[in-house]
């Protein structure tokens, strides 16, 4: 697990108390991508009750809020699949 993955996991667990959380570091597939500027590419699958009654946009906003400043320096691209336990 990379330091960035650990930071992402720590923030998401603290803010959203997920029942399930999988984070993939996809950065190697984007090596040399000029726009990355040091930030990584990640995919997140998160299952949390916090998403109940929330639209897709609201769910993504909750994830972005939980990650805070990581989005400005450690994460260049983030793919999010946010589900409720019933949608699993």
C-alpha positions as CSV (number, residue, x, y, z in Angstrom):
1,X,0.0,0.0,0.0
2,X,1.4,3.4,-1.0
3,X,1.4,6.4,1.3
4,X,-1.2,8.1,-0.9
5,X,-3.5,5.0,-0.8
6,X,-3.1,5.0,3.0
7,X,-4.0,8.7,3.2
8,X,-7.1,8.2,1.0
9,X,-8.2,5.2,3.1
10,X,-7.7,7.0,6.4
11,X,-9.8,10.0,5.2
12,X,-12.6,8.0,3.7
13,X,-12.9,5.7,6.7
14,X,-13.0,8.6,9.2
15,X,-15.6,10.6,7.3
16,X,-17.9,8.0,5.8
17,X,-17.4,4.8,8.0
18,X,-17.7,2.5,4.9
19,X,-18.7,-1.1,5.2
20,X,-16.5,-1.9,2.3
21,X,-13.6,0.1,0.7
22,X,-11.3,-0.8,-2.1
23,X,-8.7,1.7,-3.4
24,X,-6.6,1.0,-6.5
25,X,-3.5,3.0,-7.5
26,X,-3.7,3.3,-11.2
27,X,-0.8,5.7,-11.5
28,X,1.5,3.3,-13.3
29,X,-0.9,3.1,-16.2
30,X,-0.6,6.9,-16.6
31,X,3.2,7.3,-16.4
32,X,4.3,10.3,-18.3
33,X,0.9,11.9,-18.4
34,X,1.8,15.6,-18.5
35,X,-1.2,16.8,-16.5
36,X,-0.6,14.6,-13.5
37,X,2.1,16.9,-12.0
38,X,3.0,14.5,-9.3
39,X,-0.6,13.6,-8.3
40,X,-1.7,10.0,-8.7
41,X,-4.6,8.3,-10.5
42,X,-6.8,6.2,-8.2
43,X,-10.0,4.2,-8.4
44,X,-12.3,3.9,-5.3
45,X,-15.1,1.5,-4.6
46,X,-16.8,2.6,-1.4
47,X,-19.9,1.1,0.2
48,X,-21.4,3.2,3.0
49,X,-24.8,3.9,4.6
50,X,-23.9,7.6,4.3
51,X,-24.8,7.4,0.6
52,X,-28.4,6.4,1.3
53,X,-30.9,8.9,-0.2
54,X,-28.0,10.7,-2.0
55,X,-27.8,11.3,-5.7
56,X,-24.7,10.3,-7.6
57,X,-23.4,13.9,-7.6
58,X,-24.0,14.2,-3.8
59,X,-22.2,10.9,-3.2
60,X,-19.2,12.1,-5.2
61,X,-19.2,15.4,-3.3
62,X,-19.1,13.5,0.0
63,X,-16.1,11.7,-1.2
64,X,-14.3,14.8,-2.4
65,X,-15.1,16.6,0.9
66,X,-13.7,13.7,2.8
67,X,-10.5,13.8,0.8
68,X,-10.1,17.6,1.2
69,X,-6.7,18.9,0.3
70,X,-5.5,15.6,-1.1
71,X,-7.4,16.5,-4.3
72,X,-5.2,19.5,-4.8
73,X,-1.8,17.8,-4.3
74,X,-1.8,14.0,-4.1
75,X,-4.7,13.0,-6.4
76,X,-4.8,14.0,-10.1
77,X,-7.6,11.7,-11.2
78,X,-10.1,9.8,-9.1
79,X,-12.7,7.2,-10.4
80,X,-15.4,6.8,-7.8
81,X,-18.0,4.0,-7.4
82,X,-20.1,4.9,-4.4
83,X,-22.8,2.5,-3.3
84,X,-25.1,2.0,-0.4
85,X,-25.0,-1.5,1.3
86,X,-28.3,-2.3,-0.4
87,X,-26.8,-1.6,-3.8
88,X,-23.9,-3.9,-3.4
